[in-house]
């Protein structure tokens, strides 16, 4: 994919863009794409820029093969976790993928360990390589799971499975990851990124940008809402979307057997309410 001309050159990331789909590739292959050398800051910057870009409908996050992300860079040896520095946060990066107004698909094309897996868990959709090893291993390094993993995991896989993942720090393969509910598909490693891109292009072409943005926001917010609040939000969103031409265009395109021509932006129309 060609790079977006308005994105800066990154030391630790590669970026591309094609027909509404942006790719971010974690790119420290010698370190198995471990998070270091400013990767946190660069990934947050890329997320911010692509999140604001109305031409970008979907973002795919992946890693330079053969790994997705080996987690924290352990180059500092035993001092890796003992000198966090000023302003330390265990949030992973300060722009979690769930905060973006468009879907973020994690094409987990190889090993994702520790922070590597918890960053993927912040994405909306995850596809896993069958051959990879996955785990939130931090308790085996003397720390704990990060990047909101204690909030996400119980909601994805239930408290019992979350406890096994977080309290044992054990690793597992792609089939087990999907069996647990961490992702929607398990595929051979070479097929993960192509499948993620196919899915991303389907979303970019066939779904209404505002509808997806509103649905994504409500999905993540629903963790903290009760049933009646979700129902009220769905009604509010419907009323706003019904007033936009995309609600007509979706039906017109379906009846005419053609690709929709959306005019809405990838923004939840109720986000400022």
Secondary structure, DSSP 8 states (H G I E B T S, - for coil): ----TTS---SSEEEEEETTEEEEEE--GGGTT-B-TTHHHHHHHHHHHHHH-TT--EEEEEESTTEEE--B--TTGGGTTT---TT--TTSSSS-GGGSSSEEEEEE-SEEETHHHHHHHTSSEEEEETT--EE--GGGTTS---TTHHHHHHHHHHHHHHHHHHHH---B-HHHHHHHTS-SEEE-HHHHHHHHHHHHHHHHHHS-HHHHHHHHHHHHHGGG--HHHHHHHHHHHHHHHHTSTHHHHHHHHHHHTS-----S-SS-TTTT-
